[in-house]
Amino acid sequence: MLNKNELRALMRERKQQFTQQQLGELSATVVSHFREFLMLMDNIVAYYSLPDEVCTHQLLDELVAAGKTVYLPKVVSDTEMVLCQYTGRDSLQKGAFGIMEPTGPVLPKDKYEDIRVVLVPGVAFDKDNHRLGRGKGYYDRFLKSFDEPRTTMFCGVCFDFQRVDRIPTEAHDVRMDALVNID
């Protein structure tokens, strides 16, 4: 079995086999699988995608236009990210690691119980819904901040080629409740 860094390298190689246009087309297919589901939700945590992730830009705007409350993560320290409301592309600025982040007020942690779904990007996911991130642990720490028992669904989002049989896991790794791809 590959270790986490070897898996990250493998995923980089796989992504390089696709053009940005091809990744965009694959993204549209993946997003079409969960758009209708998200339209049934009120409070949604999503991510503003990087070029090598399933693209969420149009989806976020569609959700806001439909009156949904959408939150995006914002990195505030070397170990922590918080949630801020996304109201449109004009509410973004470049933040940590070159990721576009919302500029709105921070959602208090006691309001996390109102969130129904968290869309989580990842480098790879396995058949048991374990997630491999980029290696800094931000999402694992953030997801652990939801009180148990939780009513929030953690949903990993990926391209089909990001699926692997097994990801090595550690005690701090948070497993997804569901996975959306085009398989």
N, C-alpha and C positions, 0 to 999 in steps of 0.2 A: 504494500500500500504506500502511496506517495505521502510525504509529509506536507504540512500546510504550505510551506514556501514552494515546494515542487509543484503542488496543485495550482498555486497562483501563477507560476511560470507557464504551466500547461495552458491555463485559461487565456493568458496574454497571447500565446501562440495561436490558439483557436480563434480569438477575436481578430487577429491580424489577417486571417484568411478571408475576411469580409470587408467590403468597402463601406464607407459611411452610408451610402445609399442603400446597400443591402441590409445593414443593421437597422436603418430607418424603416424599411419594409417589414422586417421581422418584428420590430417594435410595434408597428401598427397592428400586426396579427395578435401579438401577446396582449396588448392593451384591449383589443376588441373582446377578449375572453373575460375581462372583469369590469369593463366600463358599466354595463347594466347593473351589476351587483353594487358597485360604488354609488350609483345614482339612487339606491335605496337607503344609503347611509346618510347621517347628518354630520357627524364629526369624524373627519378622516385625517390621518397622518400619512403623508406621502413623502416623496423625495424629489428634488429638482435634479434630474438625471445628468450625469456626466456623459461625454461622447461615447463611452464604451458600455453604457448601461441601457436597459430598456428605456426608451425615451418617454418621459412623462409630461413634457412641456404642454402639449395641446390638451391632454387629458386634464391637467390641473386647471387650465383656463375654462374648459367645459364644465368642470365641477363647480367652480366659482360662479360661472354664468347661470348654472342651475340652482344657485342659492345654497350650495353646500358650504360648510365651514371646513376649510382645509388648513392644516398646519404642516410646516416643514421644519426639519431640524436646523439648529444653528449651533456651531461649535463655539463654546465660551471659555474653554480652558484646554489644557493638555489632556484632560480626562473626561470632560463633560460636554454634553450638548443639551440644549433646551429646545422647546417648541415655540415657534412664533407663527402667527396667522399669515397665510398667503392670500393676498387680495388681487394679485395680478403681477405681470412681469415687471411693472414699474415699482413694485414693492420689494425688489431684490437688489442685493449688492454683492460683489465678490467678497467671499469670506475665506475662512481657513481652507487650505489646500486647493485654492482656486475654485471652490464650489460656490455657486450662487446661493445666497441665503436670504431669508426674509428679514425685513427691518422693523416689523411691527412689534408690539409688546409681547413679553414672554407669558406663555400660558402657565398659571400656577399649577404645581404638582397635584393639588387636591382636585383639580378639574380633569385629570387624566381619566378618571372613572367614566367620564362622558364620551370618551373616544371609543368608537366601535371597531375600527380597523386601522392597523398600521401596515403600510406597504414598505417592505424592507428590501433594498437592493443587496446584492451579494456577488462575490467573485465566482462562487460555485455553491451548489446545493446537492444533497444526496437523496436517496430513495426514502430515507427516514426523516426528511425535512430538516436535516442539520444544515447549517449555513457556514460558509467560509467567507469572512469579510476581508478587508484590505490589510488587517493586521494591527490596527491601533486599539480595537476593543470598544469604540464609541457606541455602536449599536447594542452590543451585549450589555454594557453598563446601563444604557438608556432603557432597554427593554426590561431589565431587572427592577427598574424603578416603578413598574406597575404593581399595585397591590394585589396580593393573592387572597382569595380566589379572584381571578380577573374575568371580566366579561369582554375584554378586547381581543380581537383576533389578530395574530401576527402572521402576515402573509408575505412570503418571499416572492420576489419577482425576478425572472431570469429568462434568458434565451435557452432554447432546447440544448444547445451545445455546452451550456454551463452545468448540465446535470452529470453527476458522476455516481458511481456505485456507493462509495463510502468516503466520508470526510473524517479525518481523525478529530476527536472532540476532547475537550477539557471541561472541568467542572463549571467554569464561568461561561461557557458557550450556551446561548439561548436557542432552543429549537423552535422552528416555525410551526404554526398550527396548520398551515396550508401553503401550497406552492402554485404559482401561476406561471405557466409557460405554454408552449404550443404543442406539447406532446399529447 
